[in-house]
């Protein structure tokens, strides 16, 4: 088996080899420079939410996620409203949802996303969060690492 046959960490998540949930990925920011993860997710039928350049500011994070996730007008601008919206997602056209967020997001956001992932796991919806960046620290440092999964070699 060659490395060429190995499944990339993001593909393991998107195809079900790794469980949905909140994962850390030590990589350059996902987005403008490299759309490959986002395009692979969309190609596999995932609805993607991508935040770029967001700092640890609560208000900046909430405004960015509101735009990127296309929240309905009824969603307020506070942590409770964020959690309510993320456990609703009735406006999302598919049952698979993946968020790509920079490691610099507020720790409270990560805690809420962990709760949201557990909620959707219980309700049988594939919901994943990839917290990415080259500097995983704070709350993001305690997340399981998607890039440290064992390399999986599919049977040929």
Beta strands, then each sheet from edge to edge (+ up, - down):
strand 1: 6-7
strand 2: 21-25
strand 3: 47-50
strand 4: 96-102
strand 5: 126-132
strand 6: 144-145
strand 7: 152-153
sheet 1: 1+ 7-
sheet 2: 3+ 4+ 5+ 2+ 6+
end
